[in-house]
Amino acid sequence: MEQILAAAARLLGSGLSDPVDLGGSRRTTVLRCRTEDGGSVVVKAYPGGPDALRSFTAEAAGLTLGVAGPPLLAVDPEVPLLVLGDLGSAPTLADVLLGSDPRAAEAGLLAWARGLGELAARAVGREPELAALWRRFDVGVPTWAEQPWIAENAAAFPGVLAAAGVPAPAGLAAELAAVGAVGGPEYLAFTPGDTCPDNNLLTPDGLRLLDFEAACFQSVFLTAAYCRMPFSSCWCVFSLPPALARRVEAAYRAEVVPVHPALADDARWEAGMRDATAVWTVDATVRLLPRTAEDAPLHPTRRPVPTRRQLLRHRWQSAARLDGLPALTATFERLLQQTADTWPVDPLPGYPAFRPQAPAKTGPSAPAAVLGHCSWPPRMPPGR
């Protein structure tokens, strides 16, 4: 911590003091520090290893693009570290969803969906600029676009199924290849990468997006699926009231249709959403199924939170109803049958904020910070 503080002070040309550890992640150390003029900044350091270095480059490039996120005050590629403007300690979207105020939770969800859509619209056509920024901050790791995580998951999926005693049906490989295109390259959207609830501050000035460690351009449907599923790769996952879920998805879609007019076509939209839902469900299965020999909560401290088994069964139940993917839906049905008796878990309930007489949040909260981490480990592909 002292070395990080000293490096950031040299970068700013002024002293920093009273560092407070904001938690960070396996890849990062995040400190809120007092400045000499009585203000505060947030220092984020990346301690090494390919994932940490890629996160540094993505975040430096994504924030320099300037379409969202905390102010980027200084960058040191040698340490590496960033110095960021401090957005304060407003509640996150996770806080209100796990709380007891349904109005605050609904408003937060709609603000989150609109904010992601506005970000996608503002950044249309800026892929070359982000690529140039990646080269500017490159520390010798490939970009997220060069990390074929969807194809890697497709290749690993049959082995994961076999280890669980679930035979892969005929035609599975072809369907995995087809959904991996996720609507094709026509409908790209910029994303911070990890758009999960605790990376979104609900400030008096509106939504502020956090954590650009996987900033990239990806299929608009991969982000839109976070609205429908919801939160495709996150720990803060419960079910939403169906009418509200439709409104959240519509709020995101309304922002991206003006820049991608073809997405006003319902058939095209539904096909892309189907493929994205399948991609994220395969991702959840590959990441979590090998870790379900013993069930455990998805977050070490936050409560309430689903368990790995609860989340997987919820994902499989939804994906087993997808149209036009017979091999994949048969696979998810087989997984449900295989675990029906051996996984004694309750169905995934609704978000606490929308339950009748929802109790107050009981678990400890991670301090609101400029950066967070809520996707499951160990690797964070785009959209996580």
N, C-alpha and C positions, 0 to 999 in steps of 0.2 A: 504494500500500500504506500509506503514512504517513497519508493522509487517511482511509482505511478504519479504521485502527487508532485514530486520534484520535476519530473519530465513535463507534466502539464503546466506547471508554473513557468518553466523556461519557455515553453511554447507561447504562453500568453504574455510573458514579460512582466508578470506581477505575481505576488505571493498568493498561495492558497492555504487554507487551514481548516481545521475541524471537519475532517472527512467523515461521512456517514455512509456505510456500506448499504447499498440499495438492493443487494441480492445477486444481480447479474445471472449468470448461467454457467454451465460447464465450459463455455467458450469465452466468457467475459467476466471482468470485474467492473462494477459500476459504483461510482462514488459521487455523492453530493458534497460539494466543498464551498466554503465561504471565501469570498473574494476580499481584497483589501478595501474596496469601497463599500463593504457591507452587504453586497449582493450574494448571489450564489450561482454556481455552474454545476454541470454534471460532467464527470470525466469517465469515459468508457475505454477500457484497455482490453486487448485481445491477447491472451498469454501465450499463444503459439499453437502449432498443430494446423493441419490443412483446413479443418472446419472453421477454426477461429480466424485464420488468415483470410479465408474466403468471406467470412462474415464482415471482417473489417473493410475489405474492398467493396463489397456490396453496399454496406451502410454508408461509407464515404461517398461513393458514387451516387447512391440513391438520394441522399440528403443534399448533395451538391446540385442535383437536378432541380431542386427547389420547388417541387410541386406540393409537398406536404412534409410533415414531421417537425421536430424541434429545430431551432436555428443551429446551424453548424458554425462554430466559432473558430475552430482551429483543427488541423489534422497533422499528425506525425506518423508517416509510414514506417519509420525506423523502429518505434517501440513495439507495435503500433498502438496508437490511441486517438480518440476524438475528444474534443471539448465541445459540449453542447449547451445551448441555452436551457435553463431550468424551467420546466413547465409547471412546477409546483406539485401539490399533493391532492389534486381533485380525485373524486371517485372514478373508478374504472367501470367499463361496461360489465365486467364480472361482478363487481360489488353490487350493482343494482339488480342484476339478474338473480343473485344469490340472496338478495335482501327481501323486504316485505312490502315494497311499494310498487304495485303493478303499473301505475302511471309513469313513474320514473323509469321502470324497466322497458316499457313500450316505447317511450320517447327516446331512450338510449339506443334501442335496437334500430329504430327508424333513422336516427341521426347517423348511426354507424353505417347502415346500408347506403344512405344517400352520400355520405362522405367517401366511401369506397368508389361509388359510381362517379362522383365528381372528379376524384383523383384519376380514374381511368380516362375520363373525357379530356381532362386538362393535358394529359401526357400523350395523347394520340399523335403518332408520327415522330416521336422523340427517341425511338430506338437507337438511331445512329449516335445521338448525343449521349445516351447512357453508355453505349459501347465505348465511346471515346473517353468518358469519365472512368470507366473500368480500367482502360489502359493507363490512364493518368495515375490511378491509385493501385495499380497491379502490384502484388507482392508474390507473384509466381504461382498462382493457383488458377484452375479453370473457372470460367463463369458458371453461374447457375444454368444458363442455357446450354452449356456444354456438359452438364451432368444429367444423363438420360434416366432420371429416376423412375419415370413411368415404365420405360422398357426394362429397367432393372427389376422393378416389382413384378412385371409380367413374367420375367424369366424365373424369379424366385417362387412365384405363387404355386406352381404344381408341386414343388418340393415341400413347401409348407403344408399343403393339403395332404400329401402322402404321409408326412410325419404325424399328422393328426388322424390318420386312418380314413381319410375321405378321398375316394377315387375321383379323378378329374374326368368329366364327361367329354365325349367326342365334340370337337368343334371349339373347345375352350381357347386354344392358342389363337385361332383365327379371330375370335371375338375380342380377346385381349389386345391384339394388334389393331383391330378396327377402332375400339373405344380409345386407344392411346392417342389417336389423332385429335381428340377432344374438339371437334368442330373445325379442324384445319387451321392454317396459319392466317386466315383473313381477319379474325376477330381477336386481336391482341390487346391486352390492357396492362398498364403498369400497376404493380402491387408492391407494398412494402415486404411482402412475403408472409410474415406471421401476423395474420389479421384476427387473431383470437381475442376473446373478450378482455383479458387483462392487459392488452397492448393498445387500449383505446381509452384515453382520458376524456371524461365528460366535464369540460371546464365551463365557467360562466361565459366564455367567448365561443363556445361550441366544441365540437369533437376535435380532438387532436390525436393523430395517429402516431404510434410509437413503434420502435423496433424494426429497422430496415435491414436486418442482417441477411435477408434473402431477397432484397429488392431486385426486381426483374420485370420483363414483359412476358406474360404468359396468356394462355387462352382466357378470354373473358369468362368462360363457363367455369373454369377452375375456381375463380373467385366467387362467382354467383352461387356455386354449390354451397358455399359457406352459409348463405342465407337460407337455403332450403333444407339442408341435412339436419340441424344446423352445425356450423363450426367444425368443418370436415376433419381437422387434425388436432383438435384441442382437448383439454381436460374438462373445461367448463361446458359440458354437454348434457342437457336434459331435453325433454320434448317441449315444443311450443304449441300454444293454441293454434289450431289449423288456420283460422281466419287471419290471425296475426302473422303467421309464417308466410302466408300469401302476400300480405301487405309489405312485409320486409323485402321479399324477393322483388315485388313490383317496384319498390322504391329504388332498388339498385338498377333494375332494368330500365326504368324511366330516365336515368342519367346517361346510360350508355347507348340507348337507341338513337339519339340525335347524331352521334358520331359513327354508329354502325347501323344505318337504317334497316338493313336486311333483318336485324334481330327483332324487328316489330312483327315478323312472321312467326306465329305461334308454333307451327310445325318445326321450323328451324331452331327456335329457342328450346323446345322440348327435347329435340334430338341431342343438342349440345348438353343440356342439363342431365339427360340420361347418361351420356357418356362420362361426364364429369363425376356424377354420383358413383358410377361403377369404378372409375379410376381411384377415387378416394376410399371406397370400400375395400378394394384390393389392397391399397396402401395400408389401411388400418389392420387388415388381416395379416399382411406380411410383417408389420411392425409388432403387433401385440399378441397374435395367437401363440407364437413360440414362448411367450412369457406368461402364459395362463396356467401353468401347472399348479401354481398357487395364486389365487386371486388376490388383488391388492387395489387400493384406491389409485386413481390416475394422477393424483397430486399428493405430495408428501405431507402437506400441512393444511391446505384449504379444505373446509367442510361447509356444506355438503358437497360431495363429489361422487360420480359413479365409479364403479370398479371396472377393471379391464374386461371382465366377462360380461358385465351389464352393457357396456358400450358396444362390444362386438355383436352381441345378440341383437341389440337395437339396430345397428348398421345392417346386419344381414337380413333382418325382417323387412327393412325398407327396400334394400336392393333386390330382394327376392321377388318384388312386385314390378320391376322394371320391364317395360315393353320391348320386344324385338331382340332380346338377348337370351335365347333359351339355354345356352350352355352356362352362362354366368348365373342366371337365376336358379338353374338346377344345382349349381355348386353351392350357392348360399342356402338353398333349401336343405341340402345334404348336411351342411355345417350346423344348421339349426336342429336337424334331427339327431345328429351325432352328439350334441351337447345338451339336448332337452332334459335328460335324466341325470347327467353327470355334473352339470353346472347349476346348483341350487341358488339361483339369483332371482331377485324380483325384477319385474319389467321396469324399464327406465321411467321414472316419474317425470312430471312437469317441472319447469323451473320454479324454485321456491317463491319467487315474486308473484307468480300467477296461480299459486295454490290457494284454496280457501283458507283463511286465517293462517297465512304463511308465518311461521315462526321467524324470529330474528336470526340472522347469521350467527352460528355458534363457533365456527373454526377461526383460528388466527388468520389475519390477512397479511399478505405480502405488502410492504409499504408502497404506496403509489410512487412511481418513478418514471423517469424519462424513457427507460427501456425496461422490457420485461421478457419473460420466457414462459410460454405455455404450451408449446407443441411437445409431443412425446419425443424422447431421445431415441437413438443416439444421433441421427442425421436429420437435418432439416432441409427437405427439398423445397423448390419454389412453392409458395402458397402456404408454408407452414409457420 
